[in-house]
Amino acid sequence: MKQEYIHVSPRWRTGHARKDCVLVITDSNSHGMRGMDIAQVLTFFSFRLRDVQYPCTVVRWFNRVGNAPDDDTGMWMVKPSSVDGRTHFAVIHVDTIFRSAHLIPVYGTDILPLAIKSHHVLDIFTLFYVNKYADHHAFEIAA
């Protein structure tokens, strides 16, 4: 069985914040990416209600762009989700997280300023590829 760690840290390795992205199962009746959505994990927490512990996470959602992978790259595209012009956040149960996800920004043709670092990417760019080439599991899921 494969095990992954989803990281959320305000100062990863004494540097900047790290907030990993994940694939979340949103429709268990659909196959692959059609049954999943992308989210960025902002924090983990749990609460107890009537003697039952509920492990949860706060996420920032991304919406799929189109109903199929991009014709040129073969990768699904996503963009940050918003509701009424506001970033779409949610609390979800950790059991709905399927695995980590790697997003690649759609850079465009302009040269990026040197001030932009990897920890800025999810906040600056507005369109991303879901990297199905990260590993063979990602390739099977995002195909």
N, C-alpha and C positions, 0 to 999 in steps of 0.2 A: 504494500500500500504506500502511495506517495504522500509525503507530509510537507506542507509549506508553512511558512511563517508570514503573517501579514503584519507589517510594521506601521506603527503610528508613534511618533516621537516628536516632542517640541524641539529637541536638539539632537539629531542623529549624529553619533560619533563626534560630539562637541562642535558640530557644525550647525547647519540650518535644519528646519523641521522636515520630517519625512512622513508622508501620508500616502500609503500605497493604494493602488486601484485594484478592484476586484470584479469578478463576474458574479452576478447575483441571479439566482433562479427566480424568475418572475412568472413563468408559465411552464409547469412541469409536463404539460401535454405536447409542447413543441420541442423540436430537435435543435440542438446546437445553439447558435446565437439568436435564433428566433424565439427561444424560450428564456433568454437571459438578457440582462441589462448590465451596463457598466456603472460602477459607483466608486467614488473616492472615499476611503474610510477616514473619518476625522477624529474619532475617539471610540474606545470600547468602554462599556460599563455594564453593570448588572443590577437587577433589583429583585427583591423577594416579595411575592404576593401569595398569601394563603399557604405559606410553607413551600412554595415552589420558586426556585431560582431561575431567572430569565436572563441569559447572557445576550447583550444587545450591542449595537454600534450605531453611531450617528454617521450618515453618509450624505455625500453630495452627488446627485444623480447626473448621468449623461444620457442623452437621447441618441438612438441610432439614426443615421442619415440614410434614408432610403430603405428598401425592403430586401436588398441583396448586397453582397460585397461590391466594392469598387471594381469596375471593369479593367482598369489599368494595373492595379496592384493585387487584386484578389483579396483585399482586406476590407473588413467592415469599417465604416466611418462613424464617429460619434461626435457630438458637440455638447457643451454644458447645458443642462436642462434648466429652464426657468418657468415660473408660474407668475403670470401678471407682471413680468419684468423683474422678478426677484429670483435669486438662486433657489433651486429646488432641493431642500434638505429633507431627510426622513430618518426615523429610527426603525431599524430592522433587527430581526433575530439573527444571531450569528450562524444558525443552521442553514440560512438561505444563501450564504456565501459558498460558491462552488470552488473557486480558486482565485489566485491572483491574476491580474491582467496588466499587460504592458501597453501603454499608449504612446504613439509616435506623433508629434505635432505635424500638421501640414504647414510646411514652412513658407511656401510661396516663392517669389523670385527676388525679394529684397534681401540685402545683407543684414544679418542680425547684429545689433550693437553688442560690443564685448561685455557690457554690463549685465546682459541676460545670462543667467546661470541655470543649471538644471532644476534647482528648487523653485524657479519662477515659472516654469513651462506650463503647468496645469492652470495657472492663474492668468497667464498672458494670452496664450493661443486660444482660438475659438473653434478649431476643428482638429480632429485627431484620427489616426488609423489605429485600429485594434490589432496589435502585432501578432499575427498567427504564426510567425516564424520564430518566436521566442523559444519554443521547445516543441517536441512532438505532440504533447498533450494539447497545447494551445492550437496547433495545426489541425488536430482532429475536431476540436470544438468550434473553431472559427472558420472552418472551411465552407 
